[in-house]
Amino acid sequence: MIFGKLLPREGNFFELFDQHAQHIVASAHAFAALVQHYNDPALREKYHRDVDAAEGMADTILREVNRLLHKTFITPIDREQIHTLINTMDDVADLMQDAAETMALYDVRRVTDEVVRLADLCVKSTERLKSAVALLKEIGDADTAAAALKTCEEIDQLESDADRVMRAAMSKLFREEPDVREVIKLKAIYELLETVTDKCDDVAKLIEGVILENS
């Protein structure tokens, strides 16, 4: 009993979740700005660096959560939920970086309307993810739990929207783009951006699980 009282309890996991979510949103906004200013090489490089910086900060938070898990005796929610949630959130930041890196490595020559639309859906999805994560610390309150579940539903809808945009984009790409190289490049970008919204939806489902187990 004495030993248990001396061990750290709770930790600042919810605060770290919030910080990580902020970096995810920053990466999505930076990518959207990269797309918006794609024809300006200097700005394109600047926003690419911003995406990388946000992903790096997210990685720092991931490491801190994992470190804290090892030294915290009693956690506010199940350990496995904490581990899975922060790692799935980190996947979102990684995918935003992958999208920016792929555009640079593949030397994408033009940004299509569909890339712009998917980037916008990524921004909206990450912003809703941030809102849902911020509510986790108060899910013992019935109204807060209900608000979090509603936000998770909105993320799921955004994922469905992104899926529809990607399917239409792929159809248009294969029908209208004569350059096979551009087909390959744009297909990869479309898939990465749609996967960002998939991962946001995965985070939403994890949050729903936490709510249902703790309500």
Residue pairs with C-beta under 8 A, 6 or more apart in sequence:
4 73
7 72
7 73
7 74
8 71
8 72
8 73
9 72
9 73
9 74
10 72
10 74
10 75
10 76
11 68
11 72
11 75
11 76
12 68
13 65
13 68
13 75
13 76
13 77
13 82
14 76
14 136
14 137
16 61
16 64
16 65
16 68
16 86
17 65
17 85
17 86
17 89
17 133
17 136
18 130
18 133
18 134
19 61
20 58
20 61
20 62
20 65
20 86
20 89
20 90
20 93
20 133
21 89
21 126
21 129
21 130
21 133
21 134
22 130
23 54
23 55
23 57
23 58
23 61
23 93
24 54
24 58
24 89
24 92
24 93
24 96
24 126
24 129
24 130
25 123
25 126
25 127
25 129
25 130
26 50
26 54
26 57
27 50
27 51
27 54
27 55
27 58
27 92
27 93
27 96
27 97
27 126
28 96
28 119
28 122
28 123
28 125
28 126
28 127
28 196
29 123
30 47
30 48
30 50
30 51
30 54
30 96
30 100
31 47
31 51
31 96
31 99
31 100
31 119
31 122
32 119
32 120
32 122
32 123
33 43
33 47
33 50
34 43
34 44
34 47
34 48
34 50
34 51
34 100
34 103
35 111
35 115
35 116
35 119
36 116
37 43
37 44
37 47
38 44
38 108
38 110
38 111
47 100
48 100
48 101
48 104
51 96
51 97
51 100
52 97
52 100
54 93
54 96
55 93
55 94
55 96
55 97
58 89
58 90
58 93
59 90
59 93
61 86
62 86
62 87
62 90
65 82
65 86
66 83
66 86
69 75
69 79
69 82
69 83
75 82
76 137
77 136
77 210
77 213
77 214
78 210
78 213
81 206
81 209
81 210
81 213
84 206
85 203
85 206
85 207
85 210
88 199
88 202
88 203
88 206
89 129
89 133
89 203
91 199
91 202
92 126
92 129
92 196
92 199
92 200
92 203
95 192
95 195
95 196
95 199
96 122
96 196
98 192
99 189
99 192
99 193
99 196
102 108
102 185
102 188
102 189
102 192
103 189
106 184
106 185
106 188
106 189
107 185
108 185
108 186
108 189
109 182
112 169
112 186
114 165
114 166
114 168
114 169
114 172
114 190
115 186
115 189
115 190
115 193
117 165
118 162
118 165
118 166
118 169
118 190
118 193
118 194
118 197
119 193
121 158
121 161
121 162
121 165
121 193
121 197
122 162
122 193
122 196
122 197
122 200
124 158
125 155
125 158
125 159
125 162
125 196
125 197
125 200
125 201
126 196
126 200
128 151
128 154
128 155
128 158
128 200
129 155
129 200
129 203
129 204
131 151
132 148
132 151
132 152
132 155
132 203
132 204
132 207
133 203
133 207
135 144
135 145
135 147
135 148
135 151
136 148
136 207
136 210
138 144
139 145
139 148
139 210
139 211
139 214
139 215
140 214
140 215
142 215
145 211
145 215
148 207
148 211
149 208
149 211
151 204
152 204
152 205
152 207
152 208
155 200
155 201
155 203
155 204
156 201
156 204
158 197
158 200
158 201
159 197
159 198
159 200
159 201
161 197
162 193
162 194
162 196
162 197
162 198
163 194
163 197
165 194
166 190
166 191
166 193
166 194
169 186
169 190
170 187
170 190
173 183
173 186
173 187
173 190
174 183
177 183
177 186
